[in-house]
Amino acid sequence: MRIYEYGKGNPECILLIHPSLVTWDYFENVIPLLEKDYHLLIPALPGYDLENGSEFSTVERIASELADDLLEKGIREVKAIYGCSMGGSIVLRMAVDGKLKARHYVMDGGITPYQLPWLLTRFIALRDFGMMALGKLGGEKVIVKAFSSTQYSEEDLKYVANMFRHCTYKTLWNTFDSCNNYQMPKKTMRFPGEIHYWYAEKERKARDWDLKYMQKFVSDTVFKSFEGMDHGDMALFYPERMAQELRSLEP
């Protein structure tokens, strides 16, 4: 897995995991704000690496492989692991695995697994995949509108269109099927590090299931809402706020 690094001379590490339908440069506005003080680790996840033809497999496998890759680099503990949406799913799975230690696990609009009958999850997966397939066929404006009320520029839409062209149908299917159904313990979980669940004010209703999941299974989760934002907005449109929030996490 390709991992981009900034601020390598700094002792404190922060791992940033991007959401689906973008790649590692999703954090390009945040990097300059943090690289002077932190060693930033930013993977281009399989299926979303424009430099190769890899495909997304499962949340469980990618979480495990990412931890292994960092351990091979000699990195065993980080200040924070941050992930948005799909990236939040990987953060939670990494917390369960416990291979890479973190003092803070931050899920920003992170997707938690459905607690639904198997057959119903198939219908949901087909619905989501159908929407993504539409985007790949040229309906990226429809997709962006479906996931966020934020007004995106023409340049942003071209970026999304390019990502759709790169992603295979297998990557799109695996992404949404796995994020909605990855394996987790069916019991209350506690971790050595602190779990944070961030969500945007405008996505509150969409995140209702995820918030209830965290309340039920990770009861000591620290919740925080951000006014005026929608799903995935922080790194793109509010990088100063994101940098401030990551800095303010207790050492």
Secondary structure, DSSP 4 states (H G I P E B T S, - for coil): -EEEEE-TT-S-EEEEE--TTS-GGGGTTTHHHHTTTSEEEEEE-TTS-TTS------HHHHHHHHHHHHHHTT--EEEEEEEETHHHHHHHHHHHH-SSEEEEEEEES------S-HHHHHHHHHHHHHHHHHHHTT-HHHHHHHH--SPPPHHHHHHHHHHHHHS-HHHHHHHHHHHHH----SS----SSEEEEEEEGGGTTTTHHHHHHHHHH-TT-EEEEETT--TTHHHHH-HHHHHHHHHHS--
